[in-house]
Amino acid sequence: MTFIFGVLTTLISYYSWALIIYILLSWFPNARESGIGQFLARICEPYLEPFRKIIPPLGMIDISPIVAILVLRFATNGLQQLYIWML
């Protein structure tokens, strides 16, 4: 059981980093059109889309990725609490 929780926590952590990198790519011209940018778009956009529908941008700033990353952090904390509870 420890292995499963460890793998899930690690996958969530890697996905969080993928989201952060994808968000940072928007700061550089044509970075999202690169191979890495397109790969990250395929894995990140389906997760970010529901947040963008709920949270409108504040002028030129889109805060939905921040909320999406926070949700992943809460999921990690929930998994850790569940693991502690199961011990």
C-alpha positions as CSV (number, residue, x, y, z in Angstrom):
1,M,0.0,0.0,0.0
2,T,2.9,2.3,0.7
3,F,4.1,1.8,-2.8
4,I,0.8,2.9,-4.3
5,F,0.6,6.0,-2.2
6,G,4.2,6.8,-3.1
7,V,3.6,6.4,-6.8
8,L,0.4,8.5,-6.7
9,T,2.1,11.3,-4.8
10,T,5.1,11.2,-7.2
11,L,2.8,11.4,-10.2
12,I,0.9,14.3,-8.8
13,S,4.2,16.1,-8.1
14,Y,5.4,15.5,-11.6
15,Y,2.1,16.7,-13.1
16,S,2.3,19.9,-10.9
17,W,5.8,20.5,-12.4
18,A,4.5,19.9,-15.9
19,L,1.8,22.5,-15.3
20,I,4.3,25.0,-14.0
21,I,6.6,24.5,-17.0
22,Y,3.6,24.8,-19.3
23,I,2.5,28.0,-17.7
24,L,6.1,29.5,-17.9
25,L,6.2,28.6,-21.6
26,S,3.5,31.3,-22.2
27,W,6.1,33.9,-21.2
28,F,8.3,33.1,-24.2
29,P,7.2,33.7,-27.8
30,N,6.4,30.6,-29.8
31,A,7.5,28.3,-27.0
32,R,4.1,26.5,-26.9
33,E,4.4,25.7,-30.6
34,S,7.6,23.7,-29.9
35,G,7.5,19.9,-29.5
36,I,7.7,20.1,-25.8
37,G,5.1,22.9,-25.7
38,Q,2.7,20.8,-27.8
39,F,3.3,17.7,-25.6
40,L,2.6,19.7,-22.4
41,A,-0.5,21.2,-24.0
42,R,-1.9,17.8,-24.7
43,I,-1.4,16.7,-21.1
44,C,-2.2,20.0,-19.3
45,E,-5.0,21.6,-21.2
46,P,-7.6,18.9,-20.4
47,Y,-7.0,19.5,-16.7
48,L,-6.8,23.3,-16.9
49,E,-9.9,23.7,-19.1
50,P,-12.6,23.2,-16.4
51,F,-10.8,25.7,-14.1
52,R,-10.7,28.3,-17.0
53,K,-14.5,27.8,-17.4
54,I,-15.2,28.5,-13.8
55,I,-12.6,31.2,-13.0
56,P,-12.6,34.2,-15.4
57,P,-9.3,36.0,-16.1
58,L,-8.5,39.1,-14.2
59,G,-7.6,41.4,-17.1
60,M,-4.6,39.9,-18.8
61,I,-3.9,37.5,-15.9
62,D,-5.3,34.0,-15.8
63,I,-5.3,32.7,-12.2
64,S,-6.9,29.4,-13.0
65,P,-3.6,27.5,-13.3
66,I,-2.8,28.6,-9.7
67,V,-6.1,27.2,-8.5
68,A,-5.5,24.0,-10.5
69,I,-2.0,23.6,-8.8
70,L,-3.6,24.2,-5.4
71,V,-6.2,21.5,-6.1
72,L,-3.3,19.1,-6.9
73,R,-1.6,20.1,-3.6
74,F,-4.8,19.5,-1.7
75,A,-5.1,16.1,-3.4
76,T,-1.5,15.2,-2.3
77,N,-2.3,16.3,1.3
78,G,-5.5,14.2,1.2
79,L,-3.6,11.2,0.0
80,Q,-1.1,11.7,2.8
81,Q,-3.8,12.0,5.4
82,L,-5.5,8.9,4.0
83,Y,-2.3,7.0,4.2
84,I,-1.7,8.0,7.8
85,W,-5.3,7.1,8.7
86,M,-4.8,3.6,7.1
87,L,-1.8,2.9,9.3
